[in-house]
Amino acid sequence: MKIVGEGRVGTAIKARLAERGVAVAAQDNELLILCVPDSAIESVARGIAKGPWVAHMSGATPLSALEPHTRRFSVHPLQTFTKRRGPEQLDGAWAAVTGETAEALDHGFWLAETLGLRPFELSDRSRVLYHAGAAIASNYLVTLYRSAARLVEMAGAPADALVPLMRRTIENGFELTGPLARGDVRTVEAHLEAIRTYAPDLEEVYRALAKATVA
């Protein structure tokens, strides 16, 4: 097995394979795992001689990006990664496995399970929709936190105080509480007035999220 690319994902995967006793070599004729940016997958795949299994770890990229290889599959860890942490980032996370044959899916499920992931099958045509959902859950959570942090810091409260609140919301199964759940229109209007005064650029964000939450 060979890992191509040692960014945040590649580093974690390489370390986990080493933990599990899976040999990772500079030259390999069995399986090459591409942990490169999405925009580089096609060019890297074209530079690999046909023969071995080739896989990528991208969420939205179709399997056609691995052409001319036909022995191909994809495993996308549904997780966010940082180089500050190690292979434990993989523990318990889910993984989308895409393959065009039963053999390809077998390889994908084996790799996911070896990495400590919980695999599920995802069709190639559904990858972009799936990845959009993943981006909302992860990337926009960062946006929500930073927007909320601005408001509470303007009020003189510590932004770190929001973290336990966000964690407990997840632990409670995303049960909705607060003024919208109560139908408290007066408080929502007061929110909008305060935001309009102190952070007017966030008013549109608040309104859009409130509309989606009510729906």
RAHU-V424555 format. One line per field, one symbol per residue. phi: phi as a letter, one per 20 degrees, with the letter a starting at -180 (. if undefined). burial: 1 if it has 9 or more other C-alpha atoms within 8 Angstrom, else 0. Layout:
phi = ???
burial = ???
//
This chain:
phi = .cddoceffgffffffffgemefddfcbddbddeddggfdffffffedffqffcccdeedfffffegefdebaccdfebdccffddfffegmfebedcbecffffgffffffffenedebecfffefffgfffffffdfffffffffffgffffendffgffffffffgffemmffcnfffemefgffffgfffffedbgfefffgfffffffff
burial = 11110111111111111100000100010011111100001100110000011111111010101110101111111100001001101110111111100001101110111111111101010011011001110101100010111111100001100100000010000000001100010001000101110010011001000100000
//
